């Protein structure tokens, strides 16, 4: 049996990785200034960051079930006997619902997984599943590994302002920080797919240093880990952070610096830094 992997554009996998593993990617949609576009196809992070700075309206929407069904059918035509479809947390997007509707019409069985995560915390899990599938593992084995990688991943991030999360309705429990938002630099995390406040720090430099510490703590005693440093329009800070992590994390597997795409970027805003720690075991 041949199992194929599908994810959405918020995994932020590189084009090279997608091609190498024949992963199907369904883009989410971004509406900038009233024009709806597909993430990674018609719009990128630079345009979204600029729109946010100019206070132009930016919103996001899920792909249609048909977009998923088209990908499922294409993979089936290419020889897939089963599909594992892995997507951004249902607490952040209704994308999962579209995938589930399409799965009901797919010509081959589709296992739809709510990653309860986003970014490369989800992306590393998809890659692990694709590698296992290529080695001949069953669809159940692939799904199990994907779920395990997603569940064990840690995501922490720093935003310059909570305003973009508030406007996008993705702020969750971090709403409690809004009253003092002007006086702090919030450090946030993901807890079972929802954004939660972790700490309040007074300056951006202290926030980034604390972000580094939290990532090192998450990697400690986790065995071999893959790490991604995400950013939006903050490449220099992300690269410096990545180099410090490279020297501090034992058992480091892959370390990548990946810019957040238009969808997540629209909610967190320019200047955001995030770290995803994904244990391999």
C-alpha positions in Angstrom: 0.0 0.0 0.0 1.2 3.5 -0.9 0.4 6.3 1.6 0.6 9.9 0.5 0.9 13.0 2.8 -1.1 16.1 2.5 -0.9 19.3 4.5 -1.8 23.0 4.2 0.3 26.0 3.5 0.7 26.9 7.2 3.2 24.0 7.7 5.7 26.3 5.8 7.6 23.4 4.2 10.2 24.4 1.7 9.4 23.8 -2.0 12.3 21.4 -2.1 11.0 19.3 0.8 7.5 19.2 -0.8 8.9 18.0 -4.1 11.3 15.5 -2.6 8.5 13.8 -0.6 5.7 14.3 -3.1 3.6 16.1 -0.4 0.3 17.6 -1.4 -0.1 21.2 -0.1 -3.4 23.0 0.0 -3.0 26.8 0.3 -5.1 28.8 2.8 -6.4 32.2 1.6 -5.4 35.7 2.6 -7.5 38.8 1.9 -5.4 41.9 1.6 -7.2 45.2 0.9 -10.3 43.3 -0.3 -8.5 41.0 -2.7 -8.5 37.3 -1.9 -5.3 35.4 -2.7 -3.7 32.0 -2.0 -0.9 31.8 0.4 2.4 30.9 -1.2 0.9 31.2 -4.7 -0.5 34.7 -5.1 0.7 36.4 -1.9 3.8 36.1 0.3 4.8 37.4 3.8 6.4 40.6 2.5 3.2 41.9 1.1 1.3 41.0 4.3 3.9 42.6 6.5 3.8 45.8 4.5 0.0 45.9 4.6 -0.1 45.4 8.4 2.4 48.3 8.8 0.1 50.5 6.7 -2.9 49.4 8.7 -4.6 48.0 5.5 -7.2 45.3 6.3 -5.8 41.8 6.3 -7.9 38.7 7.0 -7.6 34.9 6.3 -10.0 32.2 5.2 -9.9 28.4 4.8 -9.6 26.6 1.5 -12.7 25.1 0.0 -13.4 21.3 0.3 -13.0 21.2 -3.4 -9.4 22.4 -3.1 -8.7 19.4 -0.9 -10.6 17.0 -3.0 -8.6 18.0 -6.1 -5.4 17.2 -4.3 -6.7 13.9 -3.0 -7.8 12.9 -6.4 -4.5 13.9 -8.0 -2.6 11.8 -5.5 -4.9 8.8 -6.0 -4.3 9.1 -9.8 -0.6 9.1 -9.1 -0.9 5.7 -7.3 -1.7 6.6 -3.6 -3.8 3.9 -2.0 -4.3 6.0 1.2 -3.7 9.6 2.4 -2.8 11.1 5.7 -3.9 14.8 5.7 -2.4 16.9 8.5 -3.6 20.5 9.2 -3.4 23.6 11.3 -5.0 23.5 14.7 -8.8 23.6 14.5 -8.7 26.3 17.3 -7.0 28.6 14.8 -8.7 27.8 11.5 -11.6 25.9 10.1 -9.3 24.4 7.5 -9.8 20.9 9.1 -13.5 21.0 8.4 -12.8 21.5 4.7 -10.4 18.5 4.7 -12.9 16.3 6.5 -15.7 17.1 4.0 -13.4 16.4 1.1 -12.2 13.1 2.7 -15.8 11.8 2.5 -15.7 12.1 -1.3 -12.1 11.0 -1.8 -11.5 8.0 -4.1 -9.1 6.6 -1.5 -9.3 6.5 2.3 -8.1 9.7 4.0 -7.0 10.0 7.6 -7.5 13.6 8.6 -5.4 14.8 11.6 -5.8 18.0 13.6 -2.1 18.8 14.4 -3.2 21.1 17.3 -0.2 23.1 16.1 1.1 25.2 13.2 4.3 26.0 11.3 7.2 23.6 11.4 5.9 21.9 14.5 3.4 20.5 12.1 5.8 20.5 9.2 8.4 18.3 10.9 5.6 15.8 11.7 4.5 15.7 8.1 8.1 15.1 6.9 8.5 12.3 9.4 5.3 10.7 8.2 6.4 11.1 4.5 9.7 9.4 5.3 8.0 6.6 7.0 5.5 6.2 4.2 8.3 6.0 1.7 9.9 3.2 3.7 6.7 1.2 3.3 4.9 1.8 6.6 1.2 1.3 6.9 -1.2 4.2 6.9 -1.9 3.5 10.7 1.8 3.6 11.4 2.3 6.9 9.5 -0.7 8.5 11.2 0.6 7.4 14.6 4.0 8.9 14.1 2.5 12.2 12.8 0.2 12.5 15.8 3.1 11.7 18.2 5.4 14.3 16.7 2.7 16.9 16.8 1.8 16.1 20.4 5.3 16.3 21.7 6.3 19.5 19.9 6.7 22.8 21.8 6.0 26.1 20.2 6.9 29.4 21.9 6.8 32.8 20.3 7.2 36.5 20.9 5.1 39.2 19.2 5.8 43.0 19.1 2.1 43.6 19.8 -1.0 41.6 20.6 -3.1 43.8 18.4 -2.9 41.6 15.3 -3.9 38.6 17.3 -6.8 40.5 18.9 -8.1 41.8 15.5 -7.9 38.3 14.0 -9.8 36.7 16.9 -6.9 34.2 17.6 -5.8 35.7 20.9 -7.4 33.1 23.2 -6.3 33.2 26.8 -3.6 35.8 26.0 -6.5 38.2 26.0 -5.7 38.6 29.7 -2.5 40.5 28.7 -4.2 43.2 26.7 -4.7 45.6 29.5 -0.9 45.9 30.0 0.1 45.3 26.4 1.8 48.7 26.0 4.1 48.0 29.0 5.2 44.5 28.1 6.5 42.2 25.4 4.4 39.1 25.6 5.8 35.6 25.3 3.1 33.1 24.1 2.9 29.4 23.5 0.6 26.7 22.2 -1.3 24.5 24.6 -3.3 21.8 22.9 -3.7 23.9 19.8 -4.7 27.2 21.5 -2.6 30.3 22.1 -1.8 30.8 25.8 0.2 33.5 27.6 3.5 32.3 29.2 5.3 35.3 30.5 5.5 39.1 30.4 8.8 40.7 29.7 9.7 44.4 29.7 11.9 44.7 26.6 12.2 42.9 23.2 15.8 41.9 24.0 14.8 40.2 27.2 11.9 38.6 25.5 14.1 37.1 22.8 16.6 35.9 25.5 13.7 34.3 27.4 12.4 32.7 24.2 15.8 31.1 23.7 15.8 29.7 27.3 12.4 28.2 26.9 13.4 26.4 23.7 16.6 25.0 25.3 14.5 23.8 28.3 12.1 22.1 25.9 14.9 20.4 24.1 16.6 19.2 27.3 16.2 15.5 27.9 14.1 15.2 24.8 16.7 13.2 22.9 17.2 14.2 19.3 15.2 17.2 18.3 14.5 19.2 15.1 14.2 22.9 15.6 12.7 25.7 13.5 13.1 29.4 14.1 10.2 31.3 12.5 10.0 35.0 11.9 8.1 37.6 10.1 10.2 40.3 8.5 12.9 39.8 11.1 15.5 37.6 9.4 18.6 39.0 11.1 17.2 38.4 14.6 16.0 34.9 13.6 19.4 33.9 12.2 21.3 35.1 15.3 18.8 33.3 17.5 19.2 30.1 15.4 23.0 30.2 15.8 22.8 30.5 19.6 20.4 27.6 19.7 22.8 25.6 17.5 25.5 26.0 20.1 23.3 25.2 23.1 21.0 22.3 22.1 22.5 18.8 22.5 21.0 16.2 20.2 20.1 18.7 17.6 19.0 17.2 14.4 17.8 19.7 11.8 17.8 23.4 12.5 16.0 25.7 10.0 15.1 29.3 9.8 11.7 29.8 8.1 9.8 32.9 7.5 6.2 32.7 8.6 3.8 32.9 5.6 1.0 35.3 4.9 -1.7 33.5 6.9 0.0 33.2 10.3 1.9 36.4 9.7 -1.4 38.2 9.3 -2.3 37.3 12.9 1.0 37.8 14.6 2.4 40.8 12.8 5.9 42.0 11.7 8.7 41.4 14.1 7.4 38.1 15.4 9.9 35.4 16.4 8.8 31.8 17.1 10.6 28.6 17.9 9.3 25.1 17.3 11.0 22.2 19.0 10.1 18.8 17.7 11.4 15.7 19.4 12.1 12.8 17.0 11.7 9.9 19.4 
